[in-house]
Amino acid sequence: MICTRFCSLLLLVTTTIGFVGCSSSTDQLDDKISDALDDNTIDVAEADALRTFIGQESKVLGKDKKTAALITPDGEIDESALLAYVKRNRTYRKLAKDGKNPTVNLSGAAATSSKPLRLKLYLEASASMFPYDAPGGNGSFKRALNDVLTQFDAVNPNQGKLYVVNTEVNDLGLSLSQFFKEKNIFTVAKTKGKTTSTDFEKIFGDILQNTSGDELSVLVSDLIYSDPSLTGMSAQKTLDAASSLLTTVFNPYASTHSMLVIKLKADFDGTYYSWNNAKKKYSGERPYYLCLIGRNETMQRLYQDATYQTIRRFDQLPGYSDSWFFGRDDKAITPFYSILVNDPSRKGRFKRSNEEIRSHAKAVHELTDVQPDVTDKSLAIPIAVDLSALRLPASLLTDASQYVVEGKDNFRVTSVQTYSGANGTTHKLLISTAKPARGERSATIRLRRQFPPRWIANTTTTNDASPDANTTFGLENLLEGVERAYNPNNQTEYFTLKIKIE
């Protein structure tokens, strides 16, 4: 009888003042992170589950000092803040302290939004740009812009916005259909702002600040830095100023936004203005650039969502030449990788370690009973790796000379092939040695991080008195400023893979 009365009283109390011991949304999030880390890894599905919970509890989490940084002012989830929060989790810290180095693949998850991407096109309207759409040209400049606009419009009709940039950022004032009908796209654009120079600090700053959610901004520019306030300065001082300027502009956004720079060529017929504003008549091809800027999750959708498969084929745009991607992605720094124990390209004999078998690890990182090939005593180990987050040119990712291997075996990467395997792996690396070592040892594989890439170095000139079909004044300096924002610690490799051998 006493127990019955006590239980009744407890029920009355809990229904009156709330359930006893109810955990907060923050506590629930912490528990979900700990549960996800029970196998030392947060994978794609687990990351999506965390995002779903954060989205559902965003109002509560946004008011808690501990979790407020997870929600951006526009209601999105801040990926860098989420990663930092995971690394502060008690389970993560314990695993790290024990030397288990948890793997967190937050960036591999699908985007949280299902809304179609919205395009915002920013057309530079300065005197140096007008000759790209001159009457005597072949129209490749206009065709490239039309291709980009029509492809986005097919996915998200009538949502594209057009702007003009130079010393200001202004609405172009034309609909897409009106834009397509213009014989010279600069007819209206040249009436907006001051066309005598280009303020890249204002332009990039404005684009970064106003690109959020499902928006993708595209700047169309020749990327020639000209600042009237630097008149009389040497070319080198002008270039140094340009580099420092873009580092400052991109610094606050390097963890949340990414940028793809695409080099294209088009007919140019008119007056070319050099860095010191000297004029010269020029007729022929000239390079120009599309700078695609978006939040990290938006760029991920552009690269991975089947909806944008046609749009992301930038190499099919008229005049396409090259591209380079600037961004931060935890998945790129710590990509998933696994030794392919039974792949036919292997040479020698080896098997997965017993410890990994017992722990049901998702990836193979440790080999045991390693023996060289009986014929030539060599050893070759194939490794599958997910390089999708790097966004680097295919030619670089498959260039074996870009990889270095450290260890007693004197391995070298002898081939890199595209590969579609389990856990989203995209490439297969083959590391080989003619004289394998003995005993317990390890091999560390790194992909060199080098800036500038060859095409940017070859495109740059510091003297544009005689314009040509390939070079752009100070392009390397300008983009070097962006690189410093995304790589402030001057990392010399994109990622490090480590395997154990015995």
N, C-alpha and C positions, 0 to 999 in steps of 0.2 A: 504493500500500500504506500509506504514511504517513497519507494522508487517511482511508482506511478505518479504520485503528486510532484516529485522533484522533476521528472521528465516533462510533466505538464507545465510546471513553472518555467523550466528552461525554454520550452517551445514558445510560451507567452512572451518571455523576455526577448528571444531572438526575433520573433515576428514584430515586436514593438520597436526595438531599437536597431534592428538589422542583424544579419547573420554574424555570429561570433567568429572572429578570426578571419574574416573575409580579406583576401589579399588585394592590394591595389593593382592598377593596370601596369605600373612600373615593375612591381614584384612579379607579375605574371609574365611580362616581357623577359625579365631576367631568368625566370624558370624555363621559358621556351628556348632561350639561347643555351642554357646549361644542358637541356635535354638534347638539343641539336648537336652539341659537342660531345655526346657520349661516345661517339666513335672517332673522336679527334678531328672531325671534319664537318663544316657546314657546306652542304652542296646546293645545287640549283633549287631543288624542290624545297629544301629547308629555308633557304633565303627568301623564296617567294612567300612561304608561310609566315615568316617574320614580317615581311612587308604588308601582307594582308592584315595581320593583327595590328600593326602600327597604324594602318589606314583606318581601321575600324575604331581604334581608340585614340585617334589623333587629337581630338579636342581635350581629352584628359591628359594625354602625354605632353601636349603642347603647353600645359599650365604647370607641369612639374619641372622644377629647376634641373633635375637630374636628366630629363629626357627632352626638354624644350628644344634643344639644338637639332633634334632629329627631324623636326618639321620646319620647312622653309616658309618665308612670308607668303608665298603663293600656294601653300598647302601641299607641296610635294615633299617626298622623303629625301633628305640630304644624305647621299650615299657615303660621303666621306665621314660624316658624323655618325652614321650607323656602324661603319667599320670601326671607328674609334670606340664606340660604345661596346661593341662585341669584345674588343680587346681589353676592356676594363672589367668584363664579366668575371666573376670569381672562378668559374670553371676554366675559362680560357687562361687566366693568370696562373692557376695551379698547374695546368698542362704545360704551359710555357716554362714555368719554374722547374718542372720535372724533366725538361729537355725534350718534350714531345712535339713542340712546334706545330700547333694546330693549323689546319688548312681552312681558310675562309674564302669561299668562292662567291662572294656577294655579287660581283659584276657579271657573273655568268647567268644570272636570272633574267627572266623575261621582263620587259618593261611593265610598269604598274598601270599605265594608262592605255586605254583602248581607243582613244580619240584619234582621228587621222591627223597626220602632221600638217601644220599650217606654214606656208612659205612666206617669208618676208624678204623681198629683193631690194638691195641697196645699190643703186647705180651711181658710180662716181661720175660727176659732171664737172670736169675740169678741162681746160683747153687742150691738155695732152691726150684726152680720151676721145674728143670729137672725131678725129680722122679715122677711127675704127669703123664708123658707119657712113663713110663718105660715099657719094653717088658712084664714084668710079670703082669701088671695091667689089669683091665677089659675094659679099653678104654673109660670110661665115660667122662673123661676130653676132649678127642679129639671129642667125639660125641657131647658134649655140644657146643663146638666152631663151629663144622661143621653145627650144626642146626642153630646157629645164622647167620653164613655166607651164607648158602644156602637160608635161608628165605629172607634175604635182597637182595641176588643176583636174586631171582625170581621176586622181585619188580623192581629192577634197575640193569639189567644184566651188568656184566663186569665193574662195577664202584667201587667195593670195593678195598680198599688199605690196605696193611699189613705192620706193622712196628714192630721193636724190641726195647725194652727199658730196660735199667739198669742204668748205669752211663751216658748213652747217648741215643739219639733217632735216630734210623737208619731205612732205608727202608729194609724190609725183603728180597726183591729181588725175590719173588716167586709170580706167578699168583695164583688165587684161585684153579684152577685145579691141579697145582703142589703142592700146600699146602695140598690138600685133599689126594694126592697120597703118601705123606711122611709117612713112617712107624713110625718115631719119629719126631714130629713137631719141636723139639729143635735141630735137627741135623744141620740145617742151622742157626737157631736163636743163638745158643751158639757161633757162630763165629763172632757175631756182638757186639762191645763194650766190656766193662769189666764186667765179670759175677760174680765178687767177692762181689758186693754190689749193692744197688738200691738207686738212687738219686730221691726221691719222689718230691723234690722241682722242679727239672728240668723237671721231667716227667709230673706232673700235670700242671706246668706252661706252658710247651710247648703245651700240649693238649688244655688247655683253650684258649691260644693265637691263636691257629691254627684251632679251631673249629668254623666255621662261616656258615652263610646261611643255606643250606639244609643238612649240614653234621652232622652226629652223630658219636661220637668217643666212642670206647669201650676199656677200659683198662682191661687186664686179669692179675691178680696179687694175691699173697698170702697176700698182704698188711702188711707184716712184716717189720717194719722200722729198717734199719741197716745203720748206718753212720760211716765210718771208722774214721772220725775226732772226734768221741765221745768215742773212745776206752779208757777204764779205768774208764769211768763214771758209776755211779750206774744205775740200771734199771729205777728208778723213774726219774732221770735227763734226761735219754734218751727219756722217754715217754713224759716228759714235753717239750722237744725240738721238738718232732714230732708234738705235739698239736699246739704249737706256729707257727711252720713252715707252716702247712696247713691253719691256719687262715690268715697268711700273703699272701699265694699264692691265696686263694679264694676271699679275700676281694675285689679286683678290678672287679671281675666278678660276684659277688653275685646277682646283680640286672639284669644281662643279661643272665646268664647261669644257668642251673640246673644240678643236678647229681642224678642218681638212683644207689644205691649200692645193688647188689644182692649177697647173700651168697649161694654158692653151695659146694657140697662135691664130691671128686673123690678119686680113689685109688692112693696111694702114696707108692712107693717102692724104697728106697734109703737112702741117707744121709740127715738128718734134721740138719739145722744150727740154733742154738738158737740165741737170741738177742746179746749175747756176743761172737758169732761165735764158740761156742762149737759144736762139731759134735756128732751125735748119729744116729745109724741105726734105721730105722723105716719102718714098713710095715703095711699098713692098710689105712683106710679113713682119709683124711685131708681136712679141709675147704680151699676154695679159693674164689675169688670174681670177679665179672664183675662190673666195674664202667662205667655206661653209661652217657656221658656228651654231652650236646647240648645247643644251645640257647633256651630260654624259649619257643618261638613260635614253634621251631622244636620239643621239647619234647611234646608240646601240640598236635602236629600232630601225634606223635608216640602213644599217649594215646587215641586220639579221632577219628582219620581218619580210616575209615573202611578198607582202603588199608593195614593197619598194624595190623589188628585184630589178625592174627595168630602170628605175630612177638612178640606182647606185652604179650603173654601168657607165661611169664617167669617161672611161677610155673610148667610148663610142661617140662622144660629143665631137662636133666639127672642130678640128684643130687641136685635139687633145695631145699633150706632150708628156706630162709627168704629174706626180702628186706626192704630198707628204702630210702625215697626220700628227697633230699635237694633242696629247691628252694624258691623263693619269687613270690607271685601271688596276686595281689590286689583283685581278685575275691575270693581267699581263706580267706583273711582278712575280707572282707565285702561280704559274700555270699548272694545270693538272698534267701529270706525266706518269707513264708506267712502262716498265720493261716488257717487251713482247717475247716471252719465254719460248713460245713455240713457232715464232715467225720463221719462214724458210730462208730469210736473209742472214740468220744467225750463223756463226762459225764457232766451233768448239762445243763444249758441253757445259750446261749449268741448269740449275733449278731454283725455284723460289725458296726463300728461307722458311724454316719451320715456324719461326715466330710470327711471320706475316700470315702464314696459313692458319695458325691457331687464332690469331686476332681478327681474321676475316677482313683484312685491310682491302680497301677498294683498289689500291694501286700496288704494283710491284716495284719496290725500290732497293731490295736486298737480294743478292744471289748467293747460293752456297754450292759446294762441290763443283767449283769452276775448273774446267780443264781445257787446254788449248786444242785446236783441231789436230787430229792424228796425222794428217797429210803434211801440212806446212807449218804446224805449231802456232798458227795465228789465232786471234780471238776477235770476234765481231759481235757486238751487242746492239740489237735494234730497240729503239725507245720511241713510243708514241707520245706526242705532246700536243696540247691544245694551244695554238698560237692565234686563235681568232680575235683575241682582245688587243693584239698589237697594232692592227690596221696598217702594217707595213707593206710595201710593195711585194708582190709575189716573187719577183726576181731577187730581192734581198733575203727573204725567208728561206729560199731554196738554194742559196749560195753557201756551200759548205765552208768556204774560206772565212765567212763572217762568224763562225763558231770556234771557240777555243776550249780545250779540255786539259785539265790539270790532274796529275796523279802519277803513281809509280809505274803504271802500265804504258805511259807515253801514248795514250789513245789520241786519235784525231778523228774528227767528223769527216767521213769519206763520202757520204751522200745524204741529201735531205730531199724527201719526196712528199708531195701532197698525199694525204691519207685520211680516210674516213673511218674512224674506229669508235670503240666504246667510250662513254663519258665525254663525248664531244671532241675527241682528239682529231686534229686537222693535218698533222705532219708526222712523218716517221724519220727519225735521225738514226743513222748507223755509225756507231763509233767502233773503230778498228785499231788493232795493234799487231805488229809482226812478232813482238817479243813480250808476251804477257809476264807480269810480275807474279810473285807467289805470296801466300799468306793473306792475312786480313788487310784490306786497303780500301780506298774509295776513289771515285772519279767524279770530278766536278766539271760540269758543262756550262758554258756561258755564251750568250749571244751578245756580241759587241754592240755597244750603243755609240754611234759616231755621228756627229753633226759638224758640218753640213753633209747631207748625202751628195753623191757625185753630181747629180743634175743641178742642185742649187749652187754648188761651187762653180760649175761650168756656166751657169746662167748669169752669175754676178759680174759686174764690171764697176770699176771706180772712176772710169772716164767714159762718159757717154757723148762726147763731142761728135762722134760719128756713129749714129744709131745703126743697128743691124737687126737681123731676123731672130736672133737668139737671146741677146743679153738684156738685163735690166739693171739699172744703176742701184747698187747697194742692196740687192735683194737678200744676200747672205746676212748682212749686218742687221737688216730689219727683222728677219725671221730668227736670227740668233737671239734677239731680245725676247722673242716668244719662247724659244727653247729654254732660256735661263729661268723663265717663270715656271715651266713645267718640269724642269730638271735642276732645281736650285742647288743640289748637293753634287752636281756634276758626276752623276753615276756613269760608269764606263761600260755597264752591261744592262741589257733589258731584263734579264732573269738569270737565275742560277739553279741548275738541276744537280742533284747529288745522288749517286748510287753507291751501295756498299757491296764489296766483293770479297769472297773468301774461298 
